[in-house]
Amino acid sequence: MISQHIDFTGRKALVTGGASGIGETTAKLLVELGADVVIADLDREKLGPALERTGATAHTAGDVADTAQAEQIVSDAATALGGLDLVLNSAGIGDDLVPVHEQDPDRWQRVVDVNLRGTYLICRAAGRLMLEHRRGAIVNVSSIVGLDAFPGRSAYGVAKAGVIHLTRTLACEWGPSGVRVNCIAPAYTRTPMVEDLLQRKIFDPTLIERRTPLGRLALPLEMAHASAFLLSDWATYITGAIVPVDGGWSAYGAAGDVVKIRTGEG
């Protein structure tokens, strides 16, 4: 019988990008729901404070885009926890609003490597452990930028679209062995990465708010809630799903600002 409440007691989880943003918030939520969690991040200096904030069991540092380091991250987590049941792939970096013909190819590649290759490498390493035990759940983090074209964001968009395809492929490959793989596609969320874009005036938040049916940017906890659901036993028959957690952004297809239409202004 499935519990009336989401309960991760006894579950062992790895959260990449766990020192800030969606990763840190989800790690904290998983701990609160009973999981033993290892957080991983490239920024070693942020891991200690994040460990205290989240209540995680341990932390490990590394570059998810590097094969050997990604393998070590998974190995460290499995060793610290005595196994691995759950993974949230939240490690990622943003790009700048630059048209393709003006982009630095090396910067483009780095964005793709961290967001897509890093997700692939962590899934690959964790999947081996899960397939051996014929159980496990993975949630990857894509983006609304991976669902539709955003001019000037080709690196991030390509990477996040690739995460969606990777998720579906893994769900089909690993489903027969009891391993579920799903994906959330967040809208603009008030994470440190997005706050940095706001400070640098890469985009105007009021334009995003007017274009979003719920009329605001998302909070990291809202992404954590969706991720926890997909990782939990409440989602035992869900795999290969891409869940837009976007306040209605991807549903809206009309011209003009949805908020003005909703409020009757203009």
C-alpha beads as a LAMMPS data file, in Angstrom:
LAMMPS data file: protein, C-alpha beads

266 atoms
265 bonds

1 atom types
1 bond types

-500.0 500.0 xlo xhi
-500.0 500.0 ylo yhi
-500.0 500.0 zlo zhi

Masses

1 110.0

Atoms # bond

1 1 1 0.000 0.000 0.000
2 1 1 1.348 3.397 -0.986
3 1 1 1.658 5.919 1.827
4 1 1 -0.757 8.839 1.883
5 1 1 2.298 11.052 2.192
6 1 1 5.464 11.101 0.124
7 1 1 8.037 9.293 2.229
8 1 1 11.672 8.728 1.288
9 1 1 12.690 6.988 4.500
10 1 1 15.543 4.607 3.739
11 1 1 16.069 5.982 0.221
12 1 1 19.534 7.048 -0.883
13 1 1 19.734 10.084 -3.149
14 1 1 22.360 12.010 -5.101
15 1 1 21.651 15.632 -6.044
16 1 1 24.032 17.347 -8.465
17 1 1 24.187 21.114 -8.469
18 1 1 23.327 20.666 -4.818
19 1 1 25.090 23.719 -3.421
20 1 1 22.532 26.251 -4.661
21 1 1 19.257 26.841 -6.449
22 1 1 16.938 24.013 -7.457
23 1 1 19.479 21.384 -6.459
24 1 1 19.979 22.667 -2.921
25 1 1 16.273 23.245 -2.370
26 1 1 15.393 19.753 -3.596
27 1 1 18.129 18.163 -1.482
28 1 1 16.722 19.873 1.610
29 1 1 13.201 18.703 0.767
30 1 1 14.324 15.117 0.219
31 1 1 16.069 15.146 3.594
32 1 1 12.929 16.516 5.249
33 1 1 10.947 13.679 3.640
34 1 1 13.309 11.083 5.086
35 1 1 15.965 10.479 2.428
36 1 1 19.691 10.192 2.989
37 1 1 21.245 12.617 0.526
38 1 1 24.653 13.376 -0.939
39 1 1 25.007 16.743 -2.632
40 1 1 27.526 17.294 -5.412
41 1 1 28.738 20.536 -6.933
42 1 1 31.663 22.006 -8.842
43 1 1 32.020 24.839 -6.324
44 1 1 33.819 23.264 -3.364
45 1 1 33.570 26.388 -1.208
46 1 1 29.775 26.356 -1.321
47 1 1 29.386 22.677 -0.441
48 1 1 30.109 22.955 3.285
49 1 1 27.512 25.659 3.977
50 1 1 25.016 23.883 1.706
51 1 1 25.544 20.659 3.650
52 1 1 24.505 22.451 6.837
53 1 1 21.520 24.146 5.211
54 1 1 20.177 20.960 3.643
55 1 1 20.981 18.429 6.351
56 1 1 22.543 16.163 3.725
57 1 1 24.608 13.176 4.795
58 1 1 27.723 14.091 2.800
59 1 1 28.997 16.105 -0.119
60 1 1 31.367 15.548 -3.008
61 1 1 32.902 17.928 -5.534
62 1 1 33.576 17.531 -9.219
63 1 1 32.866 18.558 -12.789
64 1 1 29.940 16.544 -14.116
65 1 1 31.119 17.186 -17.685
66 1 1 34.342 15.244 -17.066
67 1 1 33.934 11.472 -17.407
68 1 1 36.273 10.462 -14.603
69 1 1 34.924 13.104 -12.213
70 1 1 31.298 12.205 -12.961
71 1 1 32.061 8.553 -12.255
72 1 1 33.739 9.578 -8.998
73 1 1 30.762 11.691 -7.926
74 1 1 28.436 8.712 -8.297
75 1 1 30.936 6.389 -6.629
76 1 1 31.384 8.791 -3.697
77 1 1 27.631 9.066 -3.233
78 1 1 27.043 5.315 -3.368
79 1 1 29.877 4.714 -0.912
80 1 1 28.701 7.346 1.548
81 1 1 25.100 6.148 1.398
82 1 1 25.612 2.410 0.996
83 1 1 23.829 2.412 -2.360
84 1 1 21.915 4.710 -4.661
85 1 1 18.163 4.809 -5.295
86 1 1 17.469 8.336 -6.527
87 1 1 19.230 10.987 -8.604
88 1 1 18.363 14.589 -9.372
89 1 1 20.509 16.001 -12.171
90 1 1 20.407 19.717 -11.428
91 1 1 23.985 20.738 -12.251
92 1 1 24.001 23.368 -14.954
93 1 1 25.286 26.723 -16.113
94 1 1 23.619 29.512 -18.017
95 1 1 24.553 31.260 -21.225
96 1 1 24.465 34.840 -22.442
97 1 1 21.972 36.370 -24.837
98 1 1 24.157 36.156 -27.955
99 1 1 23.144 35.327 -31.543
100 1 1 24.764 32.255 -33.068
101 1 1 26.973 34.159 -35.511
102 1 1 28.517 36.130 -32.614
103 1 1 29.013 33.288 -30.155
104 1 1 32.318 32.034 -28.834
105 1 1 32.372 28.344 -29.877
106 1 1 34.303 27.352 -26.757
107 1 1 31.740 28.999 -24.486
108 1 1 28.928 27.365 -26.493
109 1 1 30.585 23.972 -26.031
110 1 1 31.069 24.450 -22.298
111 1 1 27.384 25.250 -21.799
112 1 1 26.404 22.143 -23.760
113 1 1 28.971 20.011 -21.945
114 1 1 27.861 20.912 -18.428
115 1 1 24.117 20.818 -19.067
116 1 1 23.866 17.871 -21.463
117 1 1 27.051 15.826 -21.277
118 1 1 27.053 16.184 -17.487
119 1 1 23.504 14.870 -17.238
120 1 1 24.387 11.991 -19.566
121 1 1 27.504 11.032 -17.610
122 1 1 25.782 11.065 -14.210
123 1 1 22.846 9.067 -15.601
124 1 1 25.267 6.618 -17.192
125 1 1 27.183 5.999 -13.978
126 1 1 24.134 5.918 -11.695
127 1 1 22.201 3.792 -14.136
128 1 1 24.700 0.969 -13.878
129 1 1 24.075 0.725 -10.143
130 1 1 20.318 0.971 -10.500
131 1 1 20.124 -1.591 -13.297
132 1 1 22.076 -4.046 -11.183
133 1 1 19.468 -3.795 -8.434
134 1 1 16.542 -3.394 -10.862
135 1 1 15.178 -0.295 -9.191
136 1 1 15.754 3.440 -9.130
137 1 1 14.422 6.810 -10.203
138 1 1 16.136 9.708 -11.917
139 1 1 14.866 13.222 -12.549
140 1 1 16.729 15.397 -15.031
141 1 1 16.349 19.161 -15.204
142 1 1 15.639 20.607 -18.628
143 1 1 14.026 24.007 -19.264
144 1 1 11.312 25.757 -21.227
145 1 1 14.282 26.904 -23.333
146 1 1 14.634 23.247 -24.364
147 1 1 10.984 23.034 -25.444
148 1 1 10.924 25.974 -27.853
149 1 1 13.381 28.257 -29.610
150 1 1 14.677 31.231 -27.617
151 1 1 16.705 33.514 -29.911
152 1 1 20.155 34.210 -28.525
153 1 1 20.179 31.121 -26.293
154 1 1 21.212 28.396 -28.706
155 1 1 23.779 26.769 -26.409
156 1 1 21.435 26.416 -23.433
157 1 1 18.498 25.547 -25.669
158 1 1 20.358 22.828 -27.541
159 1 1 21.641 21.359 -24.287
160 1 1 18.254 21.354 -22.577
161 1 1 16.516 19.929 -25.648
162 1 1 19.111 17.177 -25.587
163 1 1 18.305 16.483 -21.933
164 1 1 14.679 15.897 -22.947
165 1 1 15.640 13.417 -25.654
166 1 1 18.121 11.701 -23.350
167 1 1 15.419 11.344 -20.691
168 1 1 13.018 9.667 -23.096
169 1 1 15.703 7.366 -24.443
170 1 1 16.806 6.239 -20.990
171 1 1 13.202 5.729 -19.891
172 1 1 12.675 3.356 -22.802
173 1 1 15.990 1.552 -22.339
174 1 1 15.813 1.161 -18.559
175 1 1 12.085 0.835 -17.912
176 1 1 12.071 -2.963 -18.360
177 1 1 14.657 -3.143 -15.556
178 1 1 12.575 -1.116 -13.126
179 1 1 14.446 2.192 -13.478
180 1 1 12.324 5.286 -14.122
181 1 1 13.703 8.437 -15.761
182 1 1 11.701 11.647 -15.948
183 1 1 12.380 15.320 -16.536
184 1 1 11.112 18.690 -15.373
185 1 1 11.213 21.717 -17.645
186 1 1 11.297 24.783 -15.398
187 1 1 10.402 28.273 -16.451
188 1 1 12.469 31.193 -15.185
189 1 1 13.051 30.388 -11.508
190 1 1 14.539 32.662 -8.877
191 1 1 17.783 30.736 -8.525
192 1 1 21.210 32.356 -8.163
193 1 1 21.806 31.725 -11.885
194 1 1 18.638 33.588 -12.894
195 1 1 19.245 36.327 -10.330
196 1 1 22.648 36.842 -11.956
197 1 1 20.966 37.187 -15.365
198 1 1 18.560 39.705 -13.864
199 1 1 21.364 41.742 -12.320
200 1 1 23.194 41.820 -15.642
201 1 1 19.933 42.837 -17.333
202 1 1 20.075 39.890 -19.739
203 1 1 16.280 39.913 -19.714
204 1 1 13.432 41.994 -18.304
205 1 1 11.472 40.055 -15.634
206 1 1 8.304 42.064 -16.270
207 1 1 8.185 40.676 -19.814
208 1 1 8.408 37.130 -18.431
209 1 1 5.713 37.826 -15.846
210 1 1 3.326 39.261 -18.437
211 1 1 3.902 36.263 -20.720
212 1 1 3.246 33.721 -17.922
213 1 1 -0.394 32.823 -17.102
214 1 1 0.386 32.675 -13.373
215 1 1 1.957 36.118 -13.665
216 1 1 5.279 35.612 -11.853
217 1 1 8.647 33.862 -11.885
218 1 1 8.854 30.468 -10.197
219 1 1 10.377 29.639 -6.826
220 1 1 13.018 26.897 -6.370
221 1 1 10.718 25.066 -3.931
222 1 1 8.124 24.666 -6.681
223 1 1 10.714 22.812 -8.762
224 1 1 11.659 20.741 -5.728
225 1 1 8.043 19.701 -5.197
226 1 1 7.707 18.506 -8.800
227 1 1 11.031 16.659 -8.649
228 1 1 10.173 14.960 -5.346
229 1 1 6.866 13.765 -6.771
230 1 1 8.545 12.217 -9.811
231 1 1 11.172 10.542 -7.630
232 1 1 8.571 9.183 -5.227
233 1 1 6.362 6.107 -5.126
234 1 1 3.453 8.346 -6.074
235 1 1 4.885 8.269 -9.605
236 1 1 5.594 4.551 -9.951
237 1 1 3.908 4.364 -13.382
238 1 1 5.428 7.548 -14.765
239 1 1 8.576 7.358 -16.869
240 1 1 9.775 9.254 -19.904
241 1 1 7.610 12.215 -18.914
242 1 1 8.628 15.810 -19.531
243 1 1 6.800 17.967 -16.992
244 1 1 6.749 21.719 -17.692
245 1 1 6.834 23.465 -14.321
246 1 1 6.293 26.826 -15.905
247 1 1 3.192 28.596 -14.644
248 1 1 1.444 27.909 -17.948
249 1 1 4.199 29.329 -20.151
250 1 1 4.293 26.412 -22.601
251 1 1 0.476 26.223 -22.782
252 1 1 0.063 29.836 -23.882
253 1 1 0.056 30.273 -27.636
254 1 1 -1.834 33.473 -28.341
255 1 1 -0.381 36.813 -29.364
256 1 1 0.159 39.482 -26.735
257 1 1 0.572 39.400 -22.979
258 1 1 -1.546 36.876 -21.127
259 1 1 -1.635 38.958 -17.940
260 1 1 -3.203 41.917 -19.739
261 1 1 -5.813 39.593 -21.233
262 1 1 -6.531 38.024 -17.837
263 1 1 -6.899 41.333 -16.019
264 1 1 -8.693 43.069 -18.824
265 1 1 -6.044 45.774 -19.084
266 1 1 -5.060 47.308 -22.412

Bonds

1 1 1 2
2 1 2 3
3 1 3 4
4 1 4 5
5 1 5 6
6 1 6 7
7 1 7 8
8 1 8 9
9 1 9 10
10 1 10 11
11 1 11 12
12 1 12 13
13 1 13 14
14 1 14 15
15 1 15 16
16 1 16 17
17 1 17 18
18 1 18 19
19 1 19 20
20 1 20 21
21 1 21 22
22 1 22 23
23 1 23 24
24 1 24 25
25 1 25 26
26 1 26 27
27 1 27 28
28 1 28 29
29 1 29 30
30 1 30 31
31 1 31 32
32 1 32 33
33 1 33 34
34 1 34 35
35 1 35 36
36 1 36 37
37 1 37 38
38 1 38 39
39 1 39 40
40 1 40 41
41 1 41 42
42 1 42 43
43 1 43 44
44 1 44 45
45 1 45 46
46 1 46 47
47 1 47 48
48 1 48 49
49 1 49 50
50 1 50 51
51 1 51 52
52 1 52 53
53 1 53 54
54 1 54 55
55 1 55 56
56 1 56 57
57 1 57 58
58 1 58 59
59 1 59 60
60 1 60 61
61 1 61 62
62 1 62 63
63 1 63 64
64 1 64 65
65 1 65 66
66 1 66 67
67 1 67 68
68 1 68 69
69 1 69 70
70 1 70 71
71 1 71 72
72 1 72 73
73 1 73 74
74 1 74 75
75 1 75 76
76 1 76 77
77 1 77 78
78 1 78 79
79 1 79 80
80 1 80 81
81 1 81 82
82 1 82 83
83 1 83 84
84 1 84 85
85 1 85 86
86 1 86 87
87 1 87 88
88 1 88 89
89 1 89 90
90 1 90 91
91 1 91 92
92 1 92 93
93 1 93 94
94 1 94 95
95 1 95 96
96 1 96 97
97 1 97 98
98 1 98 99
99 1 99 100
100 1 100 101
101 1 101 102
102 1 102 103
103 1 103 104
104 1 104 105
105 1 105 106
106 1 106 107
107 1 107 108
108 1 108 109
109 1 109 110
110 1 110 111
111 1 111 112
112 1 112 113
113 1 113 114
114 1 114 115
115 1 115 116
116 1 116 117
117 1 117 118
118 1 118 119
119 1 119 120
120 1 120 121
121 1 121 122
122 1 122 123
123 1 123 124
124 1 124 125
125 1 125 126
126 1 126 127
127 1 127 128
128 1 128 129
129 1 129 130
130 1 130 131
131 1 131 132
132 1 132 133
133 1 133 134
134 1 134 135
135 1 135 136
136 1 136 137
137 1 137 138
138 1 138 139
139 1 139 140
140 1 140 141
141 1 141 142
142 1 142 143
143 1 143 144
144 1 144 145
145 1 145 146
146 1 146 147
147 1 147 148
148 1 148 149
149 1 149 150
150 1 150 151
151 1 151 152
152 1 152 153
153 1 153 154
154 1 154 155
155 1 155 156
156 1 156 157
157 1 157 158
158 1 158 159
159 1 159 160
160 1 160 161
161 1 161 162
162 1 162 163
163 1 163 164
164 1 164 165
165 1 165 166
166 1 166 167
167 1 167 168
168 1 168 169
169 1 169 170
170 1 170 171
171 1 171 172
172 1 172 173
173 1 173 174
174 1 174 175
175 1 175 176
176 1 176 177
177 1 177 178
178 1 178 179
179 1 179 180
180 1 180 181
181 1 181 182
182 1 182 183
183 1 183 184
184 1 184 185
185 1 185 186
186 1 186 187
187 1 187 188
188 1 188 189
189 1 189 190
190 1 190 191
191 1 191 192
192 1 192 193
193 1 193 194
194 1 194 195
195 1 195 196
196 1 196 197
197 1 197 198
198 1 198 199
199 1 199 200
200 1 200 201
201 1 201 202
202 1 202 203
203 1 203 204
204 1 204 205
205 1 205 206
206 1 206 207
207 1 207 208
208 1 208 209
209 1 209 210
210 1 210 211
211 1 211 212
212 1 212 213
213 1 213 214
214 1 214 215
215 1 215 216
216 1 216 217
217 1 217 218
218 1 218 219
219 1 219 220
220 1 220 221
221 1 221 222
222 1 222 223
223 1 223 224
224 1 224 225
225 1 225 226
226 1 226 227
227 1 227 228
228 1 228 229
229 1 229 230
230 1 230 231
231 1 231 232
232 1 232 233
233 1 233 234
234 1 234 235
235 1 235 236
236 1 236 237
237 1 237 238
238 1 238 239
239 1 239 240
240 1 240 241
241 1 241 242
242 1 242 243
243 1 243 244
244 1 244 245
245 1 245 246
246 1 246 247
247 1 247 248
248 1 248 249
249 1 249 250
250 1 250 251
251 1 251 252
252 1 252 253
253 1 253 254
254 1 254 255
255 1 255 256
256 1 256 257
257 1 257 258
258 1 258 259
259 1 259 260
260 1 260 261
261 1 261 262
262 1 262 263
263 1 263 264
264 1 264 265
265 1 265 266
